[in-house]
Amino acid sequence: MPQKDTLTGIELEFDSGIIPPPYSHVYRISLDWSKGDLQAKLDLHYTDREELTETEILDEGFTPNDDYSYEGPLHEIWIKTIQQKLDAAKWSGKSMEDGGLIVKPIENGQIGKVKVPADQEDWQLFGQDLIQAIYETAKKEAPLTVHYRKVSTEKIQDCQITIQFSNREVIFITEGESRSINWEYTVQLMKLIFTPDYNYEIAKEEPSSKRGAYIECGDGFWHELGKGVVNIDPSNDVVSKIKERFDDLLGE
């Protein structure tokens, strides 16, 4: 693997493979910190959409043109994150005929040999994180904010978590006070939050003041944990884990 003092950038290339349109896409992310700051370039292109009508594309939640390009700065914190990712990486000798992600380290401005990560899922999630960071940096999308309310017989506690991929910072706010919380802790919490089944038929646009725990995941709809948010797998009580994590954050 390139040494940190010679590594000056990285390229990620992704192909979604056999996934059908409108979901099928390719992207290339180029990151360059040879001059000290971090410069990013993203080219994202959705493929094979000529097979579909505009209505079919819209029905899947897309728009007629979801391609996106960006060239500009990215927060320098990503340099260390990328270096750590490369240091911990394990590589595969497999070819990528059916799609996937490849990595090209850049040393002193020269693109190196193609490397195929053995842990494809993990690296593809990392690519998505980088795209989200670019979207936020370019003001294409706002950071995700999750609201939570715990109502007991004594009090109502409101809090919110804002996940900023642009600078890898998480802001936790409760009772008018804000603090930064650990990035990896929050990533694990978000995985828990988006694991259960959410019943939008009984969701509310305002949080309840009745005893219980309520969550709003950035789309304006409040769900009660245990009623509107239910475990998919009875052997894995994710709903209780979500409550425990928020109790921990609230100091309960």
GIRA-V59764 format. One record per residue. N is the residue number from 0. RES is the residue in one small letter. SS is DSSP state (H for helix, E for strand, C for the rest). BURIAL is # if it has 16 or more other C-alpha atoms within 10 Angstrom, else .. D_LAST is the distance of its C-alpha to the last C-alpha in Angstrom with 2 decimals. Layout:
{{N & RES & SS & BURIAL & D_LAST} {N & RES & SS & BURIAL & D_LAST}}
//
This chain:
{{0 & m & C & . & 45.13} {1 & p & C & . & 46.00} {2 & q & C & . & 45.10} {3 & k & C & . & 42.56} {4 & d & C & . & 45.34} {5 & t & C & . & 47.59} {6 & l & E & # & 45.06} {7 & t & E & # & 45.37} {8 & g & E & # & 43.94} {9 & i & E & # & 43.24} {10 & e & E & # & 44.26} {11 & l & E & # & 42.45} {12 & e & E & # & 44.51} {13 & f & E & # & 43.21} {14 & d & E & # & 45.12} {15 & s & C & # & 43.42} {16 & g & C & . & 46.42} {17 & i & C & . & 47.35} {18 & i & C & . & 44.62} {19 & p & C & . & 46.59} {20 & p & C & # & 46.71} {21 & p & C & # & 45.09} {22 & y & C & # & 42.36} {23 & s & C & # & 44.70} {24 & h & E & # & 44.52} {25 & v & E & # & 45.20} {26 & y & E & # & 43.84} {27 & r & E & # & 44.57} {28 & i & E & # & 42.25} {29 & s & E & # & 44.01} {30 & l & E & # & 42.14} {31 & d & E & # & 44.17} {32 & w & C & # & 43.14} {33 & s & C & # & 46.62} {34 & k & C & . & 46.84} {35 & g & C & . & 43.47} {36 & d & C & . & 41.54} {37 & l & E & # & 40.37} {38 & q & E & # & 42.50} {39 & a & E & # & 41.64} {40 & k & E & # & 43.88} {41 & l & E & # & 42.88} {42 & d & E & # & 45.34} {43 & l & E & # & 43.89} {44 & h & E & # & 46.41} {45 & y & E & # & 46.12} {46 & t & C & # & 49.03} {47 & d & C & . & 51.49} {48 & r & H & # & 50.54} {49 & e & H & . & 54.22} {50 & e & H & . & 54.08} {51 & l & C & . & 51.85} {52 & t & C & . & 52.44} {53 & e & H & . & 50.32} {54 & t & H & . & 49.00} {55 & e & H & # & 47.90} {56 & i & H & # & 46.01} {57 & l & H & . & 44.33} {58 & d & H & . & 43.40} {59 & e & C & . & 41.30} {60 & g & C & . & 39.27} {61 & f & C & . & 41.30} {62 & t & C & . & 43.82} {63 & p & C & . & 47.50} {64 & n & C & . & 46.81} {65 & d & C & . & 43.54} {66 & d & C & . & 45.18} {67 & y & E & . & 43.69} {68 & s & E & . & 44.86} {69 & y & E & # & 43.32} {70 & e & E & . & 44.73} {71 & g & E & . & 42.99} {72 & p & E & # & 40.34} {73 & l & E & # & 36.98} {74 & h & C & # & 34.38} {75 & e & C & . & 35.44} {76 & i & H & . & 32.10} {77 & w & H & # & 33.40} {78 & i & H & # & 36.26} {79 & k & H & . & 34.15} {80 & t & H & . & 32.19} {81 & i & H & # & 35.57} {82 & q & H & # & 37.01} {83 & q & H & . & 34.15} {84 & k & H & . & 34.55} {85 & l & H & # & 38.26} {86 & d & H & . & 37.91} {87 & a & H & . & 35.80} {88 & a & C & . & 37.97} {89 & k & C & . & 40.16} {90 & w & E & . & 43.24} {91 & s & E & . & 45.23} {92 & g & C & . & 48.98} {93 & k & C & . & 48.75} {94 & s & C & . & 50.33} {95 & m & C & . & 48.45} {96 & e & C & . & 50.92} {97 & d & C & . & 48.36} {98 & g & C & . & 46.11} {99 & g & E & # & 43.13} {100 & l & E & # & 42.22} {101 & i & E & # & 44.32} {102 & v & E & # & 43.74} {103 & k & E & # & 46.37} {104 & p & E & # & 45.57} {105 & i & E & # & 47.54} {106 & e & E & # & 49.04} {107 & n & C & . & 50.78} {108 & g & C & . & 51.20} {109 & q & E & . & 52.68} {110 & i & E & . & 51.07} {111 & g & E & . & 50.83} {112 & k & E & . & 51.23} {113 & v & E & . & 49.20} {114 & k & E & # & 46.35} {115 & v & E & # & 44.70} {116 & p & E & # & 41.08} {117 & a & C & . & 40.70} {118 & d & C & . & 37.14} {119 & q & H & . & 38.13} {120 & e & H & . & 34.94} {121 & d & H & . & 32.87} {122 & w & H & # & 35.49} {123 & q & H & # & 35.85} {124 & l & H & . & 32.14} {125 & f & H & . & 32.65} {126 & g & H & # & 35.60} {127 & q & H & . & 33.54} {128 & d & H & . & 31.00} {129 & l & H & # & 34.00} {130 & i & H & # & 35.43} {131 & q & H & # & 32.21} {132 & a & H & # & 32.21} {133 & i & H & # & 35.84} {134 & y & H & # & 35.20} {135 & e & H & # & 32.57} {136 & t & H & # & 34.85} {137 & a & C & # & 37.75} {138 & k & C & . & 35.73} {139 & k & C & . & 36.68} {140 & e & C & . & 33.07} {141 & a & C & # & 29.95} {142 & p & C & # & 26.76} {143 & l & E & . & 24.41} {144 & t & E & # & 21.50} {145 & v & E & # & 18.89} {146 & h & E & # & 17.07} {147 & y & E & # & 14.01} {148 & r & E & # & 13.11} {149 & k & E & # & 10.63} {150 & v & E & # & 12.46} {151 & s & C & . & 11.62} {152 & t & C & . & 14.29} {153 & e & C & . & 12.99} {154 & k & C & . & 12.29} {155 & i & E & . & 12.67} {156 & q & E & . & 10.49} {157 & d & E & # & 12.85} {158 & c & E & # & 12.85} {159 & q & E & # & 15.60} {160 & i & E & # & 16.72} {161 & t & E & # & 20.42} {162 & i & E & # & 22.18} {163 & q & E & # & 25.36} {164 & f & C & # & 27.74} {165 & s & C & # & 30.39} {166 & n & C & . & 28.90} {167 & r & C & # & 26.23} {168 & e & E & # & 23.45} {169 & v & E & # & 20.07} {170 & i & E & # & 18.68} {171 & f & E & # & 15.11} {172 & i & E & # & 15.13} {173 & t & E & . & 12.78} {174 & e & C & . & 14.08} {175 & g & C & . & 17.31} {176 & e & E & . & 16.22} {177 & s & E & . & 16.93} {178 & r & E & . & 16.62} {179 & s & E & . & 18.11} {180 & i & E & . & 16.28} {181 & n & C & . & 18.14} {182 & w & H & # & 20.82} {183 & e & H & . & 21.02} {184 & y & H & . & 17.28} {185 & t & H & # & 17.68} {186 & v & H & . & 20.93} {187 & q & H & . & 19.44} {188 & l & H & . & 16.73} {189 & m & H & . & 19.69} {190 & k & H & . & 21.68} {191 & l & H & # & 19.14} {192 & i & H & # & 19.00} {193 & f & C & . & 22.79} {194 & t & C & . & 23.44} {195 & p & C & # & 23.08} {196 & d & E & . & 25.68} {197 & y & E & # & 25.21} {198 & n & C & . & 27.37} {199 & y & H & . & 28.68} {200 & e & H & . & 30.84} {201 & i & H & . & 28.00} {202 & a & C & # & 26.01} {203 & k & E & . & 25.76} {204 & e & C & . & 26.47} {205 & e & C & . & 23.91} {206 & p & C & # & 20.29} {207 & s & C & # & 20.08} {208 & s & C & . & 18.68} {209 & k & C & . & 18.71} {210 & r & C & . & 15.75} {211 & g & E & # & 14.60} {212 & a & E & # & 13.40} {213 & y & E & # & 15.99} {214 & i & E & # & 17.16} {215 & e & E & # & 20.20} {216 & c & C & # & 21.67} {217 & g & C & . & 24.06} {218 & d & C & . & 26.79} {219 & g & C & . & 25.94} {220 & f & C & . & 25.08} {221 & w & E & # & 21.88} {222 & h & E & # & 21.13} {223 & e & E & # & 19.05} {224 & l & E & # & 17.35} {225 & g & C & . & 19.25} {226 & k & C & # & 22.17} {227 & g & C & # & 23.20} {228 & v & E & # & 21.48} {229 & v & E & # & 22.69} {230 & n & C & # & 23.11} {231 & i & C & . & 26.60} {232 & d & C & . & 26.75} {233 & p & C & . & 25.77} {234 & s & C & . & 25.46} {235 & n & C & . & 22.78} {236 & d & C & . & 19.65} {237 & v & H & # & 18.58} {238 & v & H & # & 16.84} {239 & s & H & . & 14.24} {240 & k & H & . & 13.92} {241 & i & H & # & 13.39} {242 & k & H & # & 10.50} {243 & e & H & . & 8.94} {244 & r & H & # & 9.85} {245 & f & H & # & 8.45} {246 & d & H & . & 4.89} {247 & d & H & . & 5.87} {248 & l & H & . & 7.64} {249 & l & H & # & 5.53} {250 & g & C & . & 3.78} {251 & e & C & . & 0.00}}
//
